[in-house]
Amino acid sequence: RIQILFEPMTTTQAGDSGDEGLHSRMANRTSRKECWQKRDLFYKCMDENNSEDICRGEKTAYYEVCPMSWVKHFNKIRMQEKYKKGIEKYKASGGKVNMETLRDEGNLTSKTNKTSI
């Protein structure tokens, strides 16, 4: 016999988290898989083009399919990984990395050339 330990969260229980109905929307494997696929397509587009204008369709699909808390988490992890790679590249070159190259690759940001996810 299977016992359910947690009830799915209702919209009123979700409050202002931005993830109303999270459990009902993401409860099945298909929905999670679709979210991960849309995320991966958006990130691939950004890796290839480094432009949210070019990747607008992929970004919209990603943000529509995934709960906002997941989007924030995925984006935070991605930026941490990109920063870490930039630092490793800098150290491996003995501190002689072209800062414009790093910025163009999305590993660093500046006030004049803000690169996003």
DSSP file (Angstrom, degrees, kcal/mol; ACC not computed):
  #  RESIDUE AA STRUCTURE BP1 BP2  ACC     N-H-->O    O-->H-N    N-H-->O    O-->H-N    TCO  KAPPA ALPHA  PHI   PSI    X-CA   Y-CA   Z-CA
    1    1 A R              0   0    0      0, 0.0     2,-0.4     0, 0.0     0, 0.0   0.000 360.0 360.0 360.0 134.0    0.0    0.0    0.0
    2    2 A I        -     0   0    0      2,-0.0     2,-0.5     0, 0.0     0, 0.0  -0.802 360.0-159.6 -97.6 132.5    1.3    3.4   -1.0
    3    3 A Q        -     0   0    0     -2,-0.4     2,-0.6     0, 0.0     0, 0.0  -0.947  13.4-136.4-113.5 129.6    0.9    6.3    1.4
    4    4 A I        -     0   0    0     -2,-0.5     3,-0.1     1,-0.2    -2,-0.0  -0.740  18.4-175.5 -85.0 122.9    1.1    9.9    0.2
    5    5 A L        +     0   0    0     -2,-0.6     2,-0.4     1,-0.2    -1,-0.2   0.792  67.8  36.9 -88.7 -30.7    3.2   12.0    2.6
    6    6 A F  S    S-     0   0    0      3,-0.0    -1,-0.2     0, 0.0     3,-0.0  -0.980  72.1-139.1-128.8 135.1    2.7   15.4    1.0
    7    7 A E        -     0   0    0     -2,-0.4    16,-0.1    -3,-0.1     3,-0.1  -0.629  39.5 -96.0 -82.7 146.5   -0.3   16.9   -0.7
    8    8 A P        -     0   0    0      0, 0.0     2,-0.3     0, 0.0    -1,-0.1  -0.375  46.8-105.5 -59.8 142.6    0.3   18.9   -3.8
    9    9 A M        -     0   0    0      4,-0.1    15,-0.4     1,-0.1    14,-0.1  -0.522  33.5-141.4 -72.9 133.0    0.6   22.6   -3.1
   10   10 A T     >  -     0   0    0     -2,-0.3     4,-1.9     1,-0.1    11,-0.3  -0.432  27.6-102.0 -87.0 168.5   -2.5   24.6   -4.1
   11   11 A T  H  > S+     0   0    0      1,-0.2     4,-1.0     2,-0.2    -1,-0.1   0.885 123.5  50.4 -58.4 -40.3   -2.3   28.1   -5.6
   12   12 A T  H  4 S+     0   0    0      1,-0.2    -1,-0.2     2,-0.2     3,-0.1   0.836 110.2  49.9 -70.7 -30.7   -3.3   29.7   -2.3
   13   13 A Q  H  4 S+     0   0    0      1,-0.2    -1,-0.2    -3,-0.2    -2,-0.2   0.823 102.6  62.0 -73.2 -30.3   -0.6   27.7   -0.5
   14   14 A A  H >< S+     0   0    0     -4,-1.9     3,-1.3     1,-0.2     5,-0.2   0.801  83.8 177.7 -67.7 -28.2    2.0   28.8   -3.0
   15   15 A G  T 3<  -     0   0    0     -4,-1.0     3,-0.4     1,-0.2    -1,-0.2  -0.336  58.8 -24.3  65.5-138.9    1.5   32.4   -2.1
   16   16 A D  T 3  S+     0   0    0      1,-0.2    -1,-0.2     2,-0.1    -2,-0.1   0.105  99.4 113.1 -96.8  20.9    3.7   35.0   -3.8
   17   17 A S  S <  S-     0   0    0     -3,-1.3    -1,-0.2     1,-0.1    -2,-0.1   0.663  82.0-124.6 -69.9 -14.7    6.5   32.6   -4.7
   18   18 A G  S    S+     0   0    0     -3,-0.4    50,-0.6    50,-0.1    -1,-0.1   0.459  91.7  94.7  83.6   0.2    5.8   32.9   -8.4
   19   19 A D    >   +     0   0    0     -5,-0.2     3,-2.3    48,-0.1     4,-0.2  -0.235  53.4 172.3-118.0  43.0    5.5   29.1   -8.6
   20   20 A E  T 3  S+     0   0    0      1,-0.3    -9,-0.2     2,-0.1   -10,-0.1  -0.281  75.4   7.2 -54.7 130.2    1.8   28.7   -8.2
   21   21 A G  T 3> S+     0   0    0    -11,-0.3     4,-2.9     3,-0.1     5,-0.3   0.726  83.5 151.7  70.3  21.8    0.9   25.1   -8.8
   22   22 A L  H <> S+     0   0    0     -3,-2.3     4,-3.0     1,-0.2     5,-0.2   0.914  71.1  46.9 -50.7 -50.4    4.5   24.1   -8.9
   23   23 A H  H  > S+     0   0    0      1,-0.2     4,-0.6    -4,-0.2    -1,-0.2   0.890 114.5  45.8 -65.0 -38.9    3.8   20.6   -7.6
   24   24 A S  H  4 S+     0   0    0    -15,-0.4     4,-0.3     2,-0.2    -1,-0.2   0.885 117.8  43.9 -71.4 -35.8    0.9   20.0  -10.0
   25   25 A R  H  < S+     0   0    0     -4,-2.9     3,-0.3     1,-0.2    -2,-0.2   0.886 124.3  32.5 -74.4 -39.1    2.8   21.4  -13.0
   26   26 A M  H  < S+     0   0    0     -4,-3.0    -1,-0.2    -5,-0.3    -2,-0.2   0.294  89.0 102.6-103.0  10.2    6.1   19.7  -12.4
   27   27 A A  S  < S+     0   0    0     -4,-0.6     2,-0.3    -3,-0.2    -1,-0.2   0.813  71.4  65.7 -66.8 -30.7    4.8   16.5  -10.8
   28   28 A N  S  > S-     0   0    0     -3,-0.3     4,-1.6    -4,-0.3     3,-0.4  -0.665  83.2-124.3-101.4 155.5    5.2   14.4  -13.8
   29   29 A R  H  > S+     0   0    0     -2,-0.3     4,-2.6     1,-0.2     5,-0.2   0.820 107.3  60.6 -60.6 -35.9    8.4   13.3  -15.5
   30   30 A T  H  > S+     0   0    0      1,-0.2     4,-2.4     2,-0.2    -1,-0.2   0.906 104.4  48.7 -61.9 -43.0    7.4   14.7  -18.9
   31   31 A S  H  > S+     0   0    0     -3,-0.4     4,-2.1     2,-0.2    -1,-0.2   0.904 112.8  47.6 -65.3 -41.9    7.1   18.3  -17.6
   32   32 A R  H  X S+     0   0    0     -4,-1.6     4,-2.4     2,-0.2    -2,-0.2   0.927 112.0  50.0 -64.4 -44.0   10.4   18.1  -15.9
   33   33 A K  H  X S+     0   0    0     -4,-2.6     4,-2.4     1,-0.2    -2,-0.2   0.904 109.6  50.9 -62.0 -41.8   12.1   16.7  -19.0
   34   34 A E  H  X S+     0   0    0     -4,-2.4     4,-2.5     2,-0.2    -1,-0.2   0.902 109.4  51.5 -63.1 -40.8   10.5   19.5  -21.1
   35   35 A C  H  X S+     0   0    0     -4,-2.1     4,-2.4     1,-0.2    -2,-0.2   0.942 111.1  46.9 -59.8 -48.6   11.8   22.1  -18.7
   36   36 A W  H  X S+     0   0    0     -4,-2.4     4,-2.5     1,-0.2    -2,-0.2   0.879 111.8  51.4 -63.3 -38.2   15.3   20.7  -18.9
   37   37 A Q  H  X S+     0   0    0     -4,-2.4     4,-2.4     2,-0.2    -1,-0.2   0.922 110.8  47.2 -65.2 -43.6   15.2   20.5  -22.7
   38   38 A K  H  X S+     0   0    0     -4,-2.5     4,-2.2     2,-0.2    24,-0.3   0.894 112.5  50.7 -65.0 -39.4   14.1   24.1  -23.0
   39   39 A R  H  X S+     0   0    0     -4,-2.4     4,-2.7    -5,-0.2     5,-0.2   0.946 111.3  47.8 -60.5 -48.6   16.8   25.2  -20.6
   40   40 A D  H  X S+     0   0    0     -4,-2.5     4,-2.4     1,-0.2    -2,-0.2   0.878 110.7  51.1 -63.5 -38.8   19.4   23.3  -22.6
   41   41 A L  H  X S+     0   0    0     -4,-2.4     4,-2.2     2,-0.2    -1,-0.2   0.908 111.9  47.4 -63.9 -41.9   18.3   24.7  -25.9
   42   42 A F  H  X S+     0   0    0     -4,-2.2     4,-2.4    16,-0.3    -2,-0.2   0.938 113.6  46.9 -65.1 -46.1   18.4   28.3  -24.5
   43   43 A Y  H  X S+     0   0    0     -4,-2.7     4,-2.4     2,-0.2    -2,-0.2   0.882 111.4  51.7 -64.7 -37.8   21.9   27.8  -23.1
   44   44 A K  H  X S+     0   0    0     -4,-2.4     4,-2.1    -5,-0.2    -1,-0.2   0.929 110.2  49.1 -62.8 -44.7   23.2   26.2  -26.3
   45   45 A C  H  X S+     0   0    0     -4,-2.2     4,-2.5     1,-0.2     5,-0.4   0.918 112.0  48.7 -60.1 -43.8   21.9   29.1  -28.3
   46   46 A M  H  X S+     0   0    0     -4,-2.4     4,-2.2     1,-0.2    -1,-0.2   0.878 109.9  51.8 -65.6 -37.6   23.5   31.6  -25.9
   47   47 A D  H  < S+     0   0    0     -4,-2.4    -1,-0.2     1,-0.2    -2,-0.2   0.886 116.8  40.1 -64.0 -38.3   26.8   29.6  -26.1
   48   48 A E  H  < S+     0   0    0     -4,-2.1    -2,-0.2    -5,-0.2    -1,-0.2   0.823 134.4  17.5 -80.2 -32.6   26.7   29.8  -29.9
   49   49 A N  H  < S-     0   0    0     -4,-2.5    -3,-0.2    -5,-0.2    -2,-0.2   0.669  76.1-148.8-117.1 -23.1   25.5   33.4  -30.3
   50   50 A N     <  +     0   0    0     -4,-2.2     2,-0.3    -5,-0.4    -4,-0.1   0.868  63.8 111.0  50.2  41.7   26.0   35.2  -27.0
   51   51 A S     >  -     0   0    0     -6,-0.2     4,-1.8     1,-0.1    -1,-0.1  -0.931  57.0-161.1-148.3 119.2   22.9   37.3  -27.7
   52   52 A E  T  4 S+     0   0    0     -2,-0.3     7,-0.2     1,-0.2    -1,-0.1   0.780  96.5  61.7 -68.5 -24.7   19.6   37.3  -26.0
   53   53 A D  T >4 S+     0   0    0      1,-0.2     3,-1.0     2,-0.2    -1,-0.2   0.936 108.2  41.2 -64.6 -45.4   18.1   39.0  -29.1
   54   54 A I  T 34 S+     0   0    0      1,-0.2     3,-0.4     2,-0.1    -2,-0.2   0.854 120.3  44.8 -68.6 -34.6   19.0   36.0  -31.3
   55   55 A C  T 3X S+     0   0    0     -4,-1.8     4,-2.6     1,-0.2    -1,-0.2   0.120  76.4 117.6 -98.1  20.4   17.9   33.5  -28.6
   56   56 A R  H <> S+     0   0    0     -3,-1.0     4,-2.6     1,-0.2    -1,-0.2   0.884  75.2  49.4 -57.0 -43.2   14.7   35.3  -27.7
   57   57 A G  H  > S+     0   0    0     -3,-0.4     4,-2.2     1,-0.2    -1,-0.2   0.908 112.7  46.8 -64.2 -42.6   12.5   32.4  -28.8
   58   58 A E  H  > S+     0   0    0      2,-0.2     4,-2.3     1,-0.2   -16,-0.3   0.888 112.9  50.0 -66.4 -39.3   14.5   29.8  -26.8
   59   59 A K  H  X S+     0   0    0     -4,-2.6     4,-2.8     2,-0.2     5,-0.2   0.926 110.0  50.3 -65.2 -44.4   14.5   32.1  -23.7
   60   60 A T  H  X S+     0   0    0     -4,-2.6     4,-2.0    -5,-0.2    -2,-0.2   0.923 111.7  47.7 -59.9 -45.2   10.7   32.6  -23.9
   61   61 A A  H  X S+     0   0    0     -4,-2.2     4,-2.1     2,-0.2     5,-0.2   0.916 112.6  49.6 -62.7 -43.1   10.1   28.9  -24.2
   62   62 A Y  H  X S+     0   0    0     -4,-2.3     4,-2.0   -24,-0.3    -2,-0.2   0.929 113.3  45.3 -60.5 -48.2   12.5   28.2  -21.2
   63   63 A Y  H  < S+     0   0    0     -4,-2.8    -1,-0.2     1,-0.2    -2,-0.2   0.789 114.5  49.3 -70.1 -27.7   10.8   30.8  -19.0
   64   64 A E  H  < S+     0   0    0     -4,-2.0    -1,-0.2    -5,-0.2    -2,-0.2   0.855 115.9  40.2 -78.4 -35.4    7.3   29.7  -19.9
   65   65 A V  H  < S+     0   0    0     -4,-2.1   -30,-0.2    -5,-0.2    -2,-0.2   0.849 107.9  63.5 -84.8 -36.0    7.8   26.0  -19.3
   66   66 A C  S  < S-     0   0    0     -4,-2.0     2,-0.0    -5,-0.2   -34,-0.0  -0.672  88.6-108.1 -95.7 144.1   10.0   26.1  -16.1
   67   67 A P    >>  -     0   0    0      0, 0.0     4,-2.2     0, 0.0     3,-0.8  -0.391  33.0-117.1 -62.3 146.0    8.9   27.4  -12.7
   68   68 A M  H 3> S+     0   0    0    -50,-0.6     4,-2.8     1,-0.3     5,-0.2   0.847 114.2  57.9 -58.5 -36.5   10.6   30.7  -11.9
   69   69 A S  H 3> S+     0   0    0      1,-0.2     4,-1.8     2,-0.2    -1,-0.3   0.873 108.8  46.8 -63.3 -34.0   12.4   29.3   -8.9
   70   70 A W  H <> S+     0   0    0     -3,-0.8     4,-3.3     2,-0.2     5,-0.3   0.918 110.6  51.8 -70.8 -43.5   14.0   26.6  -11.2
   71   71 A V  H  X S+     0   0    0     -4,-2.2     4,-2.7     1,-0.2     5,-0.2   0.934 111.0  47.8 -57.9 -47.7   14.9   29.3  -13.8
   72   72 A K  H  X S+     0   0    0     -4,-2.8     4,-2.2     2,-0.2    -1,-0.2   0.915 114.1  47.2 -60.5 -43.1   16.6   31.4  -11.1
   73   73 A H  H  X S+     0   0    0     -4,-1.8     4,-2.3    -5,-0.2    -2,-0.2   0.947 113.6  46.4 -64.0 -49.4   18.4   28.3   -9.8
   74   74 A F  H  X S+     0   0    0     -4,-3.3     4,-2.4     1,-0.2    -2,-0.2   0.911 114.0  48.6 -60.2 -43.5   19.6   27.1  -13.2
   75   75 A N  H  X S+     0   0    0     -4,-2.7     4,-2.4    -5,-0.3    -1,-0.2   0.888 110.2  51.4 -65.7 -39.3   20.7   30.6  -14.2
   76   76 A K  H  X S+     0   0    0     -4,-2.2     4,-2.1    -5,-0.2    -1,-0.2   0.929 111.4  47.2 -62.4 -45.6   22.7   31.1  -11.0
   77   77 A I  H  X S+     0   0    0     -4,-2.3     4,-2.3     1,-0.2    -2,-0.2   0.907 111.2  52.2 -62.7 -42.4   24.5   27.8  -11.4
   78   78 A R  H  X S+     0   0    0     -4,-2.4     4,-2.4     1,-0.2    -2,-0.2   0.926 109.8  47.5 -61.4 -45.3   25.3   28.6  -15.0
   79   79 A M  H  X S+     0   0    0     -4,-2.4     4,-2.3     1,-0.2    -1,-0.2   0.887 110.9  51.9 -65.5 -37.8   26.8   32.0  -14.1
   80   80 A Q  H  X S+     0   0    0     -4,-2.1     4,-2.4     2,-0.2    -1,-0.2   0.917 111.3  47.4 -62.7 -42.9   28.9   30.4  -11.4
   81   81 A E  H  X S+     0   0    0     -4,-2.3     4,-2.3     2,-0.2    -2,-0.2   0.901 112.1  49.2 -66.3 -41.1   30.2   27.8  -13.8
   82   82 A K  H  X S+     0   0    0     -4,-2.4     4,-2.0     2,-0.2    -1,-0.2   0.899 112.0  48.7 -65.1 -40.4   31.0   30.4  -16.4
   83   83 A Y  H  X S+     0   0    0     -4,-2.3     4,-2.2     2,-0.2    -2,-0.2   0.923 110.7  50.8 -63.7 -44.6   32.8   32.6  -13.8
   84   84 A K  H  X S+     0   0    0     -4,-2.4     4,-2.4     1,-0.2    -2,-0.2   0.904 109.9  49.8 -61.1 -43.0   34.8   29.6  -12.6
   85   85 A K  H  X S+     0   0    0     -4,-2.3     4,-2.4     1,-0.2    -1,-0.2   0.885 109.5  52.4 -63.5 -38.8   35.9   28.7  -16.2
   86   86 A G  H  X S+     0   0    0     -4,-2.0     4,-2.1     2,-0.2    -2,-0.2   0.900 110.1  47.4 -63.9 -41.2   37.0   32.2  -16.7
   87   87 A I  H  X S+     0   0    0     -4,-2.2     4,-2.7     2,-0.2    -2,-0.2   0.918 111.8  50.4 -65.6 -44.0   39.1   32.2  -13.6
   88   88 A E  H  X S+     0   0    0     -4,-2.4     4,-2.6     1,-0.2    -2,-0.2   0.898 110.8  49.5 -61.2 -41.0   40.7   28.8  -14.6
   89   89 A K  H  X S+     0   0    0     -4,-2.4     4,-1.5     2,-0.2    -1,-0.2   0.905 110.9  50.2 -63.9 -42.0   41.5   30.2  -18.0
   90   90 A Y  H  <>S+     0   0    0     -4,-2.1     5,-2.5     1,-0.2     6,-0.4   0.930 113.1  45.2 -62.0 -47.2   43.1   33.3  -16.5
   91   91 A K  H ><5S+     0   0    0     -4,-2.7     3,-1.5     1,-0.2    -2,-0.2   0.897 110.0  54.7 -65.0 -40.7   45.2   31.2  -14.1
   92   92 A A  H 3<5S+     0   0    0     -4,-2.6    -1,-0.2     1,-0.3    -2,-0.2   0.797 106.7  51.8 -64.6 -28.4   46.2   28.7  -16.9
   93   93 A S  T 3<5S-     0   0    0     -4,-1.5    -1,-0.3    -3,-0.2     3,-0.3   0.425 117.5-111.7 -88.0   2.2   47.5   31.6  -19.0
   94   94 A G  T < 5S-     0   0    0     -3,-1.5    -3,-0.2     1,-0.2    -2,-0.1   0.778  74.3 -54.3  72.5  25.8   49.6   33.0  -16.2
   95   95 A G  S   <S+     0   0    0     -5,-2.5    -1,-0.2    -6,-0.2    -4,-0.1   0.679 113.6 115.3  83.3  18.1   47.4   36.0  -15.9
   96   96 A K        +     0   0    0     -6,-0.4     2,-0.4    -3,-0.3    -5,-0.1  -0.179  33.6 135.3-115.5  40.8   47.7   37.0  -19.6
   97   97 A V        -     0   0    0     -7,-0.1     2,-0.5     1,-0.0    -7,-0.1  -0.722  62.4-113.9 -88.7 137.2   44.2   36.5  -20.8
   98   98 A N     >  -     0   0    0     -2,-0.4     4,-1.9     1,-0.2     3,-0.5  -0.582  21.5-148.2 -67.7 118.0   42.7   39.2  -23.0
   99   99 A M  H  > S+     0   0    0     -2,-0.5     4,-2.4     1,-0.2    -1,-0.2   0.824  96.4  57.2 -61.9 -32.2   39.9   40.7  -20.9
  100  100 A E  H  > S+     0   0    0      2,-0.2     4,-2.8     1,-0.2    -1,-0.2   0.885 104.9  51.9 -65.4 -37.7   37.8   41.4  -24.0
  101  101 A T  H  > S+     0   0    0     -3,-0.5     4,-1.9     2,-0.2    -2,-0.2   0.936 111.0  46.8 -63.7 -46.0   37.9   37.7  -25.0
  102  102 A L  H  <>S+     0   0    0     -4,-1.9     5,-2.2     1,-0.2     6,-0.7   0.922 113.5  48.6 -60.4 -44.3   36.7   36.7  -21.5
  103  103 A R  H ><5S+     0   0    0     -4,-2.4     3,-1.4     1,-0.2    -2,-0.2   0.914 110.5  51.0 -63.5 -43.0   34.0   39.4  -21.7
  104  104 A D  H 3<5S+     0   0    0     -4,-2.8    -1,-0.2     1,-0.3    -2,-0.2   0.827 106.2  55.3 -64.7 -31.6   32.9   38.2  -25.1
  105  105 A E  T 3<5S-     0   0    0     -4,-1.9    -1,-0.3    -5,-0.2    -2,-0.2   0.533 118.2-114.0 -78.4  -5.0   32.7   34.7  -24.0
  106  106 A G  T < 5S+     0   0    0     -3,-1.4    -3,-0.2    -4,-0.4    -2,-0.1   0.623  85.5 117.6  85.4  12.5   30.3   35.8  -21.2
  107  107 A N  S   <S+     0   0    0     -5,-2.2     2,-0.3    -6,-0.2    -4,-0.2   0.738  77.5  27.1 -85.7 -23.2   32.7   34.9  -18.4
  108  108 A L        -     0   0    0     -6,-0.7     2,-0.3    -9,-0.1    -2,-0.2  -0.937  68.9-152.2-133.3 157.5   33.0   38.5  -17.1
  109  109 A T        -     0   0    0     -2,-0.3     2,-0.3     5,-0.1     5,-0.2  -0.912   7.7-170.2-125.7 157.6   30.7   41.5  -17.2
  110  110 A S        -     0   0    0      3,-0.8     5,-0.1    -2,-0.3    -2,-0.0  -0.908  38.7-107.8-136.5 168.2   31.4   45.2  -17.2
  111  111 A K  S    S+     0   0    0     -2,-0.3     3,-0.3     1,-0.2    -1,-0.1   0.824 120.8  41.9 -66.2 -29.5   29.3   48.3  -16.9
  112  112 A T  S    S+     0   0    0      1,-0.2     2,-0.3    -3,-0.0    -1,-0.2   0.772 124.6  32.7 -89.5 -26.6   29.7   49.1  -20.5
  113  113 A N  S    S-     0   0    0      2,-0.1    -3,-0.8     0, 0.0     2,-0.6  -0.644  74.4-175.8-130.8  75.6   29.4   45.5  -21.9
  114  114 A K        -     0   0    0     -3,-0.3     2,-0.5    -2,-0.3    -5,-0.1  -0.624   7.3-164.6 -78.5 116.4   26.9   43.6  -19.8
  115  115 A T        -     0   0    0     -2,-0.6     2,-0.1    -7,-0.2   -64,-0.1  -0.854   6.7-155.4-102.2 134.6   26.8   40.1  -20.9
  116  116 A S              0   0    0     -2,-0.5    -1,-0.0   -66,-0.1   -66,-0.0  -0.306 360.0 360.0-101.9-171.6   23.9   38.0  -19.7
  117  117 A I              0   0    0     -2,-0.1   -71,-0.1   -65,-0.0   -67,-0.1   0.488 360.0 360.0 -46.4 360.0   23.3   34.3  -19.3
